[in-house]
Amino acid sequence: MEPAQSTQIISASLMSTEEALLEHIEIKTLVQSTRQFKNIHTYSIDFPKDVNSSPATTIIAKPATAHGLASAIIQAYSRHQHLCLSPDDIWLTIAQGVSRHINYNAKRFRHYFVKHKGKEEITLDVSDILMTPGYDTPITGNWPEAIARLANETDNRIQKVDLKKIIECDFSTSDFTSIVTSRIILLDAMKEYFVYRLTVFGCGIPKVTLKGTLNDWLNLQQKVTNLRSLGLDLDFWLDRLEPVIAQFVATYKGEVSESFWSVVRSETPYGSGMLTPSWDGWISAFFPYDKKGVRLSMKGIVPDQIPDGLLHVPFIVESPFQSRNCQMSAGFLGARQDLIENEVVVSPVIGWYVSDA
């Protein structure tokens, strides 16, 4: 069945096609050029196309203006070309205007949308649909679903008005792309009232094996406690470390706290630029200092400031031939994965070596 539409001839001045087509550029190329040195986690064109829609993958390289709707209208007007519009095109432009109006007058309209002061945090665990392979790598997965969940939760926090119903595209022409776009506009409209946070590691460690006997882990716990009696002023560290060791002992006993194992790390903005993520889960409790020798506190640690897993001891070897400066290196060489009974098991690798200094 042909989609419903109305095509009208306004004049007979259509430009011939051979002289009408301008240079186009890939959407991904354009986005990458405007977001230099930034990860692009996803594009709308990466997701399955709607049955009745095939999202464009290219756009005019040198448009009349930066806004797509205005650019299309001006292009058709100035070059006598056929203009094609959908209700989504018009509504999304209007919705953007509404969003900007709310943001420019956020203080004035606060009472209309929320009761709280400042910005309330909305945190959602989306570990079941998003994943991050490692530090500073693109986050992959079902981004449309993540956006939908965030929009729904935001709408639930809004009082008086069903903003989601008003803003969201709901036309016969609405497709996957326009609907997700309208949900992001909703989030933009409320960004002066909320801080949005998605966690992609909330499920934590699903399974853990603690080697040795219970007495081994109790011995470890006691050894940590005994460090206080050394008189080395380690309380600043042990106050963070002891609760973590206690959870390891409890886990060995079968007293498992899922919430503990789900907060190994959580990324929060860090630094004056608010760009570098800091790990403020219990992983930081194992380190009294960062790799620069700065004492750590409860605020976590920046990933690239975690100390090297190796310590190095210099020594001299004297022989009849020469005196050589050497060093012993010991600690953690890295981590490894093993496939055991169809499960990927991850463990640290302890080791040492001797080398020239």
C-alpha positions, 0 to 999 in steps of 0.5 A: 500500500502506498503511504498517504500523501498529498502532492500538489503542483504549484508552478511549472518551474521545476529545475531539470535534474541534471543541473540540480543535484549538489554535492552530498556528504556521508552523515557519519563523515559530517558528524565525525568532523564536527566532533573531532577527538570525541567518541561517536557512540552511535548514529540513528542510521545504525539501527534497523530501518522502519518498514515504511522508511529508509533513513538517509545516509547522506546530506548536502555538503554545503547547505544554505543554513545549518538547520535541516528544515530551513535548508531544505525549504530554502534549497527548494525555493531558490532552486525551483525544486520539489519540496517534500515534508512530513509532520515530523519535520515540522513538529520536531522544529517546533518542539525544539523551539519549545525546548529552547523557550523552557531552557531560556526561561528555566527559573520562570517555569520551574514550578510548572514542571518540578518541585525540587530545587537545583538539579535532581539526578536521574540514574538508570542502570542500562547494563542489560542493553548497553556495554562499554568495552573499555576506558574511553571506547565507544559505548555500544548497544540498544541506544534507542531503548536507553533513550526511551527509558530515560525519557519515560523516567524523566516524564514520571518526575514531571508534575502537572503536564504530560510533556512526553505525550505533547513532545513525542512524534505520533503521526502516521509518518513517525518512524524509529528515527523521528520518535527517538529524536523527539524523546531526546528533545524532551530530555533537552527541555528538562536538562535545567532541572535534571542531571541524567546518568546511565550506568553500564556496569550496574549488573556488576560481577555476576559470579566470583570464585575466592580461592583458598579456605575461609581461614585464609580470608580471615587471616587476610582480614586480620593482617589488614587490621594489624597494619593499624598497630604499626604506627604508620598513620595508615588510618586514612587508607584502612578506613576505606579498605577494611569494609571491602575486605569484610565484604570479601570474607562475607562473600566467601561465607555465602553472605553475598551482597549483590549491591557490593559487587555492583559498585566496583566502579561508577564513573563520575565527572572529575576535574575542572573541565568535568571531562575525565571520569573518576572511579568512585566504587570500591576498586579505589580502596585498594590504593592509598596513593595514585601513581603520582603519589597523591593521597587518595580519599573517598572520592575515588581515582581517575583510571589512568592514575591507578598505580603501576601493578609492579614495584621495582627494587634497584640493586647492584651486581658486582663481578670480576668483569663489571659492576651492573645496575639491576632491578627486581620487579614484582607484583602484577604483570596483568590480567588474563581470561580463561574459558572454563566450562563455557564461562570466561573467567578473569583473574590477575597474574602475579609475577616477577622478573630481574632486569638491568636497571 
